[in-house]
Amino acid sequence: MDKLTIRDVDVAGKRVFVRVDFNVPLEDGKVTDDSRIRASIPTIHYLLTHGARVILASHLGRPDGKVQDGLRLRPVAERLSGLLGRNVPVTGDALGIGTVDAVKRLRNGELLLLENLRFHAEEEKNDPAFARQLAEYAEIYVNDAFGTAHRAHASTVGVAQLLPPYAGFLMEREIAMLSRLLEDPAHPFAAIVGGAKVSGKLKVLDSLLAKVDVLVLGGGMANTFLLGQGKSVGKSLAEHDMVEEARRVLAAADKAKVKVILPVDVVVAKEVTRGTEYKTIPAEKIPASWHIVDVGRATLDLMEESLAEARTVFWNGPLGVFEIPSFAHGTRALARFLAARADAGATIVVGGGDSVAAIQQQGLAERFTHISTGGGASLEFLEGRELPGVAVLQDRPDAKPAGKAGGKSRRKVAAKAGA
């Protein structure tokens, strides 16, 4: 899936609308994790140093089409200003006379940030009139927000159908790294899938079974598989209505000769809270009134043994209740092990969520091959689904078609650009 990027267009003197993903956590008006902002810097820097007039656009949180002062982008702009070493002004609104004037005043090599797009309900509805208003700001469209590429919103699809659309550097890398997992992974190839629910990851499990040699299951979703094996899980989080699906996945893995690793010992707690009593026990002996909250040491040893020879690993989702430090040991230990595997030359790709938090908290991020900025988007990509925000971007002339949506939008773009 080879897309045209900002290297393929002359941006000097052009107004460029850049969809970034600045949906970052805030606390007391400060950004607490700036990894998504940092990920956008190469694209922004390239455009500015090549003389573009840059209009950045993002959402933050879920304001449901209403202005919420706690979800304004000023804290994001302050952090971006510090990273770029220059002031990044924020408009009072994504639309309006003041914003139009601010865009017109931009000079070559300058930038501004539009206020939270989701203060307008039309953004998530992909409203054509809203998309046209945004498109009028610019002459070129760039998408560098892989984390929102699975959403057909005005800023991810609508504007891209009205302006010549290109991929930013982050989008390019996300597509390249995830495509490698689908098309040409080095074997043995292992997938580690954790998190709360089987239901949200069933399709990606089905897709991965056709590609991987080892499948490691953890987190709350592993409890549903334990139920499928006939084990009791006490009061643990589990999806009882998904037990038959779990059995189907296990049977499919057996047929495909995929080695499946499930917990053999677990940490259980009386309550899923800080300060509660907890202990490690075999997975066959879960007390009826206790909760599984993490994997045990024997399970970690089994996982590490199964991953020791893997040349490619994809990891999405924690192994336990990661938000509580006492129950984060398994996830944190796995992060350290995978960092060491990456140091030894393995390709380790992490697909968003608490897996990323475990890596960043331990200062391990630089050691991994790739950490995706899009949890949901990366999973849908690996399911083999067409992401609207990717399909709408222009394919290289010699690239494989991106599908009907991509072809249709490219024809619109060609007509608009006079190609």
N, C-alpha and C positions, 0 to 999 in steps of 0.2 A: 504494500500500500504506500506507494511513493508519491508524496505530494510536493507541489511547488512551495518553496519557502521564501522568506524575505531576501535571501541571496539572489533570487531570480527576478527581482524587480528593482528599478531605480527609484528610490524613495526620496531623493534630494528635492527639497522644496515642496513635497507632497504632504497633505494632511492624511495621517494614518490612524484609523480607528483600531485600537488593540484591545481585544477581549482578554483580560487577565483573570486569574482566580485569586482574589484577595480575601476569600472567605476564611478568615483566620480567627483564632480564639482571642477574646479580649477580657481583661480583668482590671477594674478600676481605671478604665479609659486607656489602658496600655495593651499593646500586642504581646501576648505571652508565648507565641510560637510564630516566628517570622519565616519559616522554611518555604512557604508558598510565595512569599514576597521575594525572597532571595532567588527562588527558581526562575522568576521572571526577569531578573536583572540582565542576563546576556542579551535577550531580545530587545529590551528597552535601550540598553547601552548601544547596541548596534544601530538601531534606528536613529537615535540622537546624534551619534558620531557621523552618520551618513546624511545628516541634514534634514531629517524628517521633522514634521510638526506632529507631535504624538498626543493623541487623545486616548487615555486609558479608561477602561470601563470594567466594572466588576459589580457583583452583588456581595452582600454581607448578611448572613443569617436568614431568617424567614419573617420579614416584616409584613407579609401578606398584603402588599399593595398600599401600605400606610406608612407615613413618616414616623420613625421611632428614633429619638435622639440617641439612644444607646446603641443604635446600629448605623450611625453615621460613619463615614470613611476617614474622618480627620485623623484618628489615631494611626490608621494604616498609612496615610500620606506622611505623617511625621516619621514613621519608621522607614518608609521608602526614601524620604528626604535624607535621613541619616546614612542609608546605604549608598545612595547616589552622590552624596556630598553636595546637594543642591536643593533648593526649595521646590516642593511639589504642591502647587495650589490645588484646592478642591472646589468645584463649583457648588453653588447652593442647591442645585437640583440637576438631574440628568437632562432636563428640558428647560426651555424658557429663554426669554430675551437675553438675560444676563449670561447664560451659558453660551448662546450663539455669539455674543460679543466677545466672550473670553476665547472662544475657538478662533474667531477671526483675528484676534490680536496676537495669536501665536506666531512666533518667528521660527526660522529654520533652527533645529537643534533645541527647541523648547518643548515642554510637555505640561499637561494638566490631567487631573483625575476627575471624572464625572462622579457626582454623588450616587449613592447606592441605587442601582438599577431597579431593584425590587421594591423601592418605594412606589413604583408604578405597577399596578396589577397587570398591565399590558405586556410587561416583560415576559412573565411566565406563560402568558397566553399566546406568545408569538404573534402579537397583534400587528398587522401589516402597516397601519398608520404610524404606530410607535416605532417600528423598524425603519420606516422611511425618514422619520424625524432624526433618528440616530445616524442614518446613512448620509444625510445631508451635511453632516459635520466633516466628512472625509472623502477622499478619492480612492483610498486603498483600505481593504479590511485585512486584519491579521488576527488569527486565533492562537493564543498561547495558553489557553485555559482548558487543559485536558480534563480536569476534574469536573467540568460542566459539559463536556462534549456529548454525553449521553442524554442531554436535555435539548429538546427542540424549542428553544426560547428565542425571543427577538434578537438578542445580542449574539447568539450562537449559530442561528440559522437565517433568520429574517434579514439581517444586515448583510450577511455573506451572500445572499441571493441578489443583492442590489449593487454590490461593489466587487471588483476583482479580489477574490479571497486567497490568502496565503497562510501557510503555517509559520508560527514562530519557532524558535529553537527548542523550547521545552516541548511543544507539541510534536515536533519532528523526532525528538529523542524518545518520547513516550511511545509513539507509533512504532519506531524502529525496534525498541527493546521488547515490547510486547509482541510484535509481529514475529520476532525471532523465536519466542516461546511457542508460537503456533506453528511456524513454518520450518524452523531448522534448529531445534534445541540439541545441544550436545548431550549424549546419553552416557551414563544413567541420568534420567531426568526425574526429579522428585518435586512433589507439590505438598505444601503444608497448609492446611485449611482449618482455621479455628473460628472463634466468634460464637455468637449466641445461638443462631438458628440454622437448621438444615434448609428450611424452606427458602431462605433468601439466597442460598448458594447451590441449590440442587442442579441448576442448569450448568453452572461452571464445573461442578463435580462430574457431570456426565461428559462434558467436553474434555476435561483433563484425563479422564479414564482412557480415552483413545490415544493419549500422547505420553503419559508418564509411566515410569517403571515402579515408582514408590509413591504411595499416598498416605500422608500422616494427618490424622484427625485429632483435633483438640478443642478446648473450650466447651461451652454449653452444648454445641452441636454434637460433640462426641458422646454426650449422655444419651442422645436419641439412638445412636448406633449401639451403645451398650445395651439399651433396652431391646434393640433388634437382635442382640446376641443372647437375650434371655436373662440378662442381669438386672438386678434392682438398682435404682439410683436414688432411693430415699426421697427427700424433698427437693432434689436438685432441679434446676432449670432443664426442661426437656419438652420436646414436641411429640406428644403421644399420638397425634394424628398423622405423624410422619414416619412412624416406626416401619410400616411396610415399605415406604420409599427407601428408608435406610437399608432394609434387607435387600431390596432390589439393587441398590448401589453396591453392596458387599458381594452379591452374587455376580454382578457385571464385572467387578474387579477380579474376582476369582476366575471367571471365564477368560478375561483378557490377560491373566497372569500378572496382575498388578499387585504388588505387596502392600497390604494395608496395615498401618500401625495405629492401634487404639490404646488408650491408657490401660496399664496393668496394675498400677497403684495410683492413688489419688490423695490429695489433701481434702479433708472434709471439715466443715465448721458447723457449729450449732446454729449460727445465724450468719447471714451474708452482710456483716458489718465490721467495722474496725473494733479491735479489742475483744473480740469473741474468742471462745475456746476453739482450737483446731488441732488436728492430728493427721498423720499419714497412715493409710491402711490399704490393703489389697482391693482392687476394683470389684472383687466378688463379694466383699463383706461390708457394703454400705449400710450403716444404720438407718432405719426407717425415718427418723426425725432429723437427720443431718443433711447438709448440702455439699455437693462436690464443688470446690472453689479453685482447684489448681491440680496440676499433675505432680506425681511424686518423683523421687530420684530414680527409681528403677525404670519408670516410663521415659524419663529424659535419657537415661543410658541407652534404652532400646531405640529411641528416636535418633540419637547421635550415631549409634552403630549403623542404622539403616541409611543415614545421610552421609556417612563418612566417605563413600566413593562417588557420590553424586557430582556430576560435572555441571549440572544446571539445577537450580532450585527456585521455585516460586513460593512465596510465603504471604498469606493473607489471614489476619485474625489472630488474637491472643489465645494462649493455652488455658487461661484461667480468668478470674475476676480481677483484671489488671488494674482497675481503678483503686483497689485496696492494696497498699504496699505488701502486706503479709501474704497476699495471694498472687503476687506478680513474679515470684521467684522463677517459675517455670518459663514464662515468656521472656524474662530478662536473660536467663541462662541460655535459652535457644538463640537469642539475638547475639550473644557473645560467641557461641559455637559457630553460627553462620558467618559472622565477621571473620573468624579464623579460616573458615572454608574459602571465603572470598580472597583472603590473603594468600591462600595456597593455589589460587588460579581458577576456582569455580566461579561460574556466573550465578550471582545471587540477586534476584529481583524481588522487591517487596512491594506489595500492592495496597498501600494505604492503611488508615485506621490506627488502632492501638499498637499494631506491630511496629509502625513507624515511631510512635511515642517511646516504645521500649528501646529502640535503637538510638534515638536522639538523646534520651535521658542519660544514656551511658557514653555519649560522645563517640558513637560508632559509625555515624552516617557516612563519613568519607571512605570507609572501608568496603561498603557495599557497591555492587556493580550498578544498580539503579534502584532508586526509591520512588515509586510512582506517587504523584500528587493527587491521583484520582482513585479512591477506593472503589466506589460503585462503577465508575467508568472503566477501570481496569478489569473488573470482573465481567462486565458486559462485553468488553473487547475479547476477553479470553473465552467467552461463551460462543464467539464467532458472530455476534450480532453486529449489525451496521450501526455505528454511532452517528447520529444526525450531524453533530458538529464537526466530525471528521469527513463524512461523505460529501458535505457541501464544499469542501476545499478542492482546489484544482489539482487534478492528477497530472503528473508529468506525461508528456506525449507518448512515451514508451512504457508507461506503467500499466499494470493490470487495472481494469475498470473497478471503481469502488462500488458499483451497483447502480440501480435505477435512480435512486435519489441523487447520487453524486453526478451521474451523467446529465440528468435533467437540469440541475442547478448550474452545471458548467455551461450548458447551452445558453442559459439566461445571462450568465456572466459574460460570455463571449459577445452576445448581442449588446449588452450594456457597455462593454469596454471598446466596442467597435472592432473586435478581432475578426 
